[in-house]
Amino acid sequence: MWEIIRESAVGQSLQFLGVRGSLCHPEEKSGFTLPSTWDKPQQDNSAGSGAPDQAHADTSDSVSNTGGTGTPNDIEKADGSRPTPAAQVPLLVTWFNESDQANPQNWSLGKKLFISIQLCLYTFTVYLGSSLYVAAETDVERIYNVSPAASSLGLALYVLGYGVGPMIFSPLSEIPILGRNWLYIATFTVFVILAMAASLVDDFGGLLALRFFLGFFGSPCLATGGATLQDMYAPTKMPYALMFWVASATLGPALGPAVTGFAVTKMGWRWSAWELLWLSGPILLLMIACFPETSADAILLRRARRLRKLTGRTNLKSESEISIHKMTARQIAFEALIKPWEINVLDPAVLFTTVYMALIYGIYYSFFESFPLVYAEKYGFNLGETGLVFLIVLVALGLSIPAYCAYFWFYAEERMKSQPHFGSPESRLVPGLIGAIIMPIGLFIYAWTSRPSVHWIVSIIGVGLNSAGLYIVMQVLFLYIPFTYPQYTASLFAANDLARSTFAAGAVVFARPMFINLTVQGGVSLLAGLDIVCVGGIFMLYFFGASLRARSKFAAG
């Protein structure tokens, strides 16, 4: 537990103030010495050669020559004596050994689960914040005398905000000097403050502005969360970790109306904003105390700084410090901000994932506008009862998660282990082929059974089928992207998030007029038709993705 607190925002702040004790790192404890081989003529220690100090044998692999600055003879003085400890030949600071507990990949399962649960709660809260507003739309229309389209902007702008935010925050999370956890904590703190302001605001324009910035500052978990899980879990275990993270992202928007429906009816629209504050505040406090840094580059950078301070050796460098000196500011900005869009434009495989996820996400959010037209107007549900309809998403996840988990446990995991590079990225799309077919079926059932002559449970089953298919498709595509483009994972997730959130924000605004003009049957059938077109796309990606990647200069394999 002390290791978690030591690497959290609280622990790092205490260390900065000089508080040590149980928060000390291994190299900061009294008696720590560097391996004896560091005081001899420099040789390549990358293989762990040499005899380190007996008391600290586990640190024998902690540094090695980078290999790019010369041979051992190159760095000896003219008289043959050994170089001084401050020699300018960079020594690469890395993990002490294969079982180094500072490496997130080596953390215990309990520690990984504890951190993953926090990330899922964080993600769930931010997504829940979008749809908590839905139950308040009618009150907002009445109190501020605005149209339904204007009122829906409270949802649309929130969704747009958490699409724009990752384009800034995700690249920042890849900078080792910043890391991931400080970015999470800083932005989520602003999110909690804005949630309080949204509970008190008494102006429609101010409410809309606050809703946008709530989404904006809540966004880091939505794209960077996948990279955080990748920091901790091996490739064969990533599907299980992503399973619950994607579930929290899928469940959040669905439960919002269910959570606030009855409360807003009794207490007014502000109650939805207060509920967001009551949920996000405790989660923020938990993360401040117990969410550690997971980025390997950030962890090793901090280790290199501590070792330089401890030894006085200015040539002890982390890999990120060595690499950063080889890049200009323009190159860094290009890699972080432009490269993801270059890949989207030039690589058909990743372009399809971006367009497809934008479409299905927009369809998912369109349901928020069609439910009142169906269950309130046709079946006579009140606001609270209409919100309860969204609980079908919880049922859909309760059925699809065990099925997806069983597929990986009994079939896919062993095949991944037995193949080079854990199999082809396209192999991860197999469950998505079924999910993609289920989605339009669910939409058609919902569209053509949403009438008083058919019991309401039938249309809800259609919603459940669509939700199950959506979850499975999002799951496989979230796996496909990082295994194909590992060096651009966070930034590609950010580009993907912007595309789907922008489309969803537009869908929120145009969905209700579309359903009114085309009827629910016609509008949802149109969306189902678009889904059918994309079914062909995901099958083509499965069969021809490998050949597309072979012609791509970006893909890793």
N, C-alpha and C positions, 0 to 999 in steps of 0.2 A: 504493500500500500504506500509506503514511503517513496518508492520509486515513481509511482504515479503522481503523487503530490509534488515531488521534486521537479518533475518536468512540466507541471501545470503552470498556469499563469501566476497562481499564488506562490508556488515554489520558486519560480524564476525571479519573482519580485523580491522575495525574502533573501535569496542569494545575492541579488543586486545590492541590497541594503546591508550585506555582510553577515547575514544569519546563516550559519552552517549546521553544525550538529548532525542530525540524522539526514539532512538534506545534502550532505557532501557526496560528490561523485567519487568513484574509486580512486582516480588519480589525484584527488584533492586530500585524501586521508594521510595522516602522518605515517612516515615510513615508506611511502611510495617512491620507488626509484625507476628510472628508465632502464630498459634492457642494456646490459653491459656492451653488447655489440654496437650500440650507438656511439660509444667512445673509441671505437677502433676505426681504421681506415674503412671508408664507406664501401659496402658491398650490397648487392641486391638481396634484400631480406624478404622479398615477396613470397618466397616459398617457406619462410619461417626458419631459415638456416641460422646457425650461430647459437651460442648458449647464453640465454638471457639470465639476468639476476634470478637466483633460485627462488627468492621470495615473491617474484612477480613473473613467473614463467608464462602466465596467461597473456602477457603483453608482448610476447616476442613477435607477433605478427602485426603489431599496431602501426608500423611505418615501413615503407619500402621506397627505394628510388623509383621515380616515375619513369625512368628509362629514356627520357627525352632530352637529358642535359649532358650526357657523356658517360664514358666508361669510368670504372674506378681509377684508372691511371690518369684520366683527364683531370680529376679533381684533387690529386695529390700536389703538394707544394713542390717547388723545384728541387729542394734538398731532400725530397723523399719523405718528409715528416707528414703526419696525418693532419687533416684540416681541422680548424677550430670548430667548436660546437655551433658557431654562428655562420658556418659556411653557407653560401648562397645556393647550393644545390638543393632544390626542393625535395623534401621527404614527405611522401604521401601518408597522411593520417587516415587510417581506415579502421575497421573493426579489429579488436584485439585478437579474436579467434573466431572459429565458426559458431561457437555457442555464446558469443558476446551478448549479454542481456540488454545492452543499449540498442541493439538492432531490433526494430519492431517485429521483424520476421521471427525472432526467437522468443518473443514474449509468450507467457503461458496462455493457455486457452481461456482461462478465467479472466485474465487481464484484457485480452482481445475482446472478449464478449462484453465486458464492462464498458469499454470504450465504444464498441459498436452500438450498444444499447443507448448510450448518450447521443451518438450521432443520429440514430433512428428517431429518438425523441425530438431532437433539434429539427430534423427534416420534417417530421410529422407536424410539428408546431407551425413551421413556416408555411407548409402547404395548407394546413387547417385554417390559417389566417386568411387565406384567399376566400374560401367559401363560407366562413363564419358570417361574412357580410351579406350573403344571399338573402337570409331571412329578414334582414333589416331594410331591403330595398323598398318595400311598400311604405314603410314608415318614412324613409328618406324622401320619397316622392311627395308624400302628403305634407311633411313638416317644411320642406324647402321649396315646395311647389315647382317641382321639376318633372320632366317627362320620364317614362320608363327607360328610354334609351340613355338619358343623362344619368339616371340613377345607376344603371348597369356599369357606368364608367368606374364606379368604386371597386368593382371586381376586375374589370378589364385593365385598369391602370396598375393594380397590385400585381397581376400576372405579367404585365409588360415590365414592371420594375424588377421582378426576379428573373426576367430574361436578359435585361440589360446589365444588371449587376455583375454576373459572372465574367463578362467580357473584360472587366477591370480587375475583379478580385481573384479570378482563377490564375491569370498570369502572375499576379503578385504572390500567390501561394507557392509558385515554383521558384521564387527567389529565396535562396537558403538563408540570407540574413533576416528575412521576415518569418519564414516557415508558415505552417498552417494554423497552429492553435491560437497564436496571437491575432491572426486575421479573423478567425471565428469569434474570438472573445470580443474584440473591438467592435465588429459590425453587429454582433448580436446584442451587445450592450446598447448601441444606438437603436436597434430594433425595439428593445423593451421600453426605452424612453419614448419612442414614437408611439408605441402602443398605448402608453399612458396619455399622451397628447391627443390621440385619436378618440380616447374615451371622454375627453373634456371639450373638444373642439365644438364650436357653435356656428360654423360657417360652412356652406356647401363647398366652396372653392378650396377652403383650408382642409376639409375632409378628403377631397380628391387628391390634393398634394400629399397629405400624410399617407394615404393609401399607396400611392406610387412609391414613396420613400420607404414605407414598411417593406414592400416587396424587394426594393433595391438592396436594403441593408440586411434583409433576411436571406439573400440569395447565395452566399458562399457555400453553404452546405449542399445546395442543389446540384452543382457541377463538381465542386472540389471533394464532396463526400465520397464519390467513387474512387478518387485518387487516394484518399485517406485509407479506405479499405484495402486498396492495392498495396499500400505501404506495409500493411500488417500480414496479409494472407497470401499463402502460396497459390500459384495458378490453379491447382486442383481444388482448392478450398474457396476460391473467390466466388464461384456460383452460389454457394450457401450464404456467404456474407451479403452478396448483392441481393439475394432472394428477399431478405427481410428489410434491407434499405429501400429497395424498389417498392416493397409492400407498404412501407410507411409513407412513401411519396404518393402511392396510389390511393391509400386509405384516407389521407389527410383531407383532400378536397371533397371526398364523398361524405365524411362524417360531419363536416361543418354545419350543413342545414339541419342534420339530426340533433346536433348538440344545442343549437340556438333556437330551433323552431318554437318550442313551447315557451322558452324563457323570454324571447323577444315579444311574443304575444302578450305576456303578463307585465313585463318590466320595461318595454320600449327598446328602440334600436341600439342605444348605447350599451346595453347589456352584452351584445356580441363583442364589442371592443373591450369591455372589462374582462370577459372570459379569456380573450387572447392574452391580456396582461397577466392574469392569474396563472395561466399555464406557462408562459414563456419566462416569467421572473424566476421561479424555482429552478427551472432547467438551466438558466444562465448561471445561477449561483453554484449549481452542481458542476457545471463545466469549468467555471473559474477555478474551483478547488481540485478537480479530478480529471481534467481532460489534458493528456500530455501531448507533446510534439510527436508526430509520427513520420515526418519527412526525413529520410536518411541523410540527405544533403545538409539539412539544417542541424541535425544532431551531430554530424561529423564536423561541421563548421564550428560549432560550440566546443567540441572536444579539442579541436586544433587550437582554438584560442586559449583554452585552459592549459594545454601542454606548453604553449609558447610562454605563458605567464609563469608556469611552474619551472621550466628549464632555462628560459632565456634564449632558446633557439628560435630565431626568427624565420628559419627555413622550414619549420613544420607547417605544412599546408594541407587543407582538405582538398579533395578533387575539385569541388566547385570553385574554390579560390584560385586554383591553378587554371581552370577552364575560363573563368570570367575575365582573366587578364588577356586572353587570346581573342576576346570579342569586343567590338566597339558597342557603344550605347545604341547605335542604329541597328546593329545586328541583333542585339538583345530584344529591342522593341519589335523588330520584324518577326523573330522567332515566336514571340509571345502573342502578338496582336494580329499579324498579317498571315502567318503560316497556316493557321487553321482554315482560313477562308480560301487560301490558295489550294489547299488540299481538297476542299469542298468543290471548287471550280474544276480542278484538273483530274480528280479521282472519282469515277462514276460510282464506285462502291460506297464510299463515305457520303457522297452527295445523296444517294438513295436513302441511306439511313436518316439523314437530316430531313429530307422532304417527307419521308414516310412517317417519322415520329411527329413532325409538325402537324401532319394531317390527322393522325389518330388522336393526338392530344387536343387538337381543336374540336374534334367530334366529341371527345369526352367532356370538355367544358360546355359544349352546346347543350348537353343534357340539363344543365342547371337552369336553362331558360325554357326548356320544353316541359319539365315536370309540372309547373303550376298550370300550364295549359291543359295538361292531361288529367292529373290527379285532383286538382282543385276545381277546375271547371267541368270536367266530364264525370268525375267520380264523387265530387263533393267533399274532398278531404279539406280539413283546416290546415293552417300553416304548420303546426306541429306534426300532424299526421303526414303531410307531404314530405317533411324533412325525414321522417322515419323510413320512407321509401329507399333512401340512400343506404340504409343498412344492408341492402342486398349485396353491396360491394364487399362488405365484411364477410358475408356468406361465400361469395365467389372466391375471395382470397383464401378462406378456410378450406376450400376444396382444391384450388389450383396449386397452392404452396406445397402441400404434402405430395401431390402428384408430380410436381416438378422436382422436388427433393428426391423422391424415389427414383426418378429417371436418372439423376446424376449419381445417386448412391449405388444403385444396382447395375448401371450400364455405362454411363459416360465417364465416370471418374477413372475406372480401371483402363479404359481405352485411352484416355488422355495420358495416363502415366506411362503407357507402353509405346507411345509414339513420340518422335522427335518434336521438340518445342511444344509438347502437350497437345499435339494434333493441329489440324488446320483451323483457322478462325471460323471457317464456314461450318465446321462440325457443330459449333455452338448454336447454329440457327435451327437445328432440327425441331425442337419443340415449338419454335415460332411458326413453322409451316402449318402446324395444327391450329395454333392460336390465331393466325391470320385468317383462316377459314371460318373459325368460330365467330369472329367479330362481326362480319356482315350478316351472318345468320341471326345473331342476337339483335342487330339493328332492325332487320326486317320483321322479326317477331314483335318487337316493341312498336314499330310503326303501324302494323296492320291489325294489332289486337287492342290498340289504345282507343276503345270506344265502349260506351256504357253497356252494350249488349254482350260484351265479353268480360268475364271476371278480371278484376285488376291484377290478380296474381300472375296471370299469363304474361302480361306486358312486363311485369317486374322480373319474371324469369328471363325475358329477352335482355333486359338491362344487365342481369347477372352474367349471362353468357358473354355479352360484349365486354364486360369488365374483366372477366377471366381471360378472355383472349387478349385484351389490351395489356394486362399484367404480364402474360407470358411473352408477348412480342417485345414489350419494353425491356423485359429481363434479358432476352437473348441479344438484343441490339446493344444493351449496356455492356454485355460480355464481348460482343464482336469488336467494338471500337478499340478498347484498350489492348486486346491481344493482337490487333492488326497494326496499330499505330501507338506503341507504348511510349515513345518519346514525346508524344504530343497529347497524352491522355487528358490532362486537366483542361487544356485549351480547346481540344476538340469537343469535350463535353460542354464547355462554355458556349461554343458556336452552335452546337446542337440545341442547347437550352434556349439560346436567344431565338433561334428559328421557331421552335415549337411554342415558346411562350408568346412570341409576337403573333403567330397565327391564332393561338388560343385567345389572346386579347381581342383580336379582330372578330373571332367567332362569337365571343360573348356579346358583342355589340350587334352583329348582323343576324345572329341566330333567331332571336325573337321575331323581328320583322319577317324573316324567311318562313318561320313556322306559321305565322299569321297569314301570309300571302299564299303559301303553297299548301297550307294545312300541315299538321304534324306528320300525317302519313306521307305526303309528298316530300316534305323537307328531309325527314329522316331517311326516306328511300333514296333521295339524291345522295346523302352522305354514305349510305350503304353501297351505292353504285361506285363511288370513289374508292371505298374500301376494297371492292372486288378488283378494281384495276390494280391496286397495290398488292393483292394476293399474287398476281403474276409477277410483280416486281421482286418480292421476297423469294419466290421460287427461282427466278433467274439469278438472283444474288447467290443463292445456295449452290446452284449448278455451275455458274460461270464466274463466281467471285474470285476463285484462285487464278484464273487466266487474266482477269482484270488487274489483280494485284501484281501479277508477274510483269505487267507493263507499267506499273506505277513506280516512280522514283521515291515515293514516300514510305510505302509499306515496309514493315520489318521482315515479313516472311510470307 
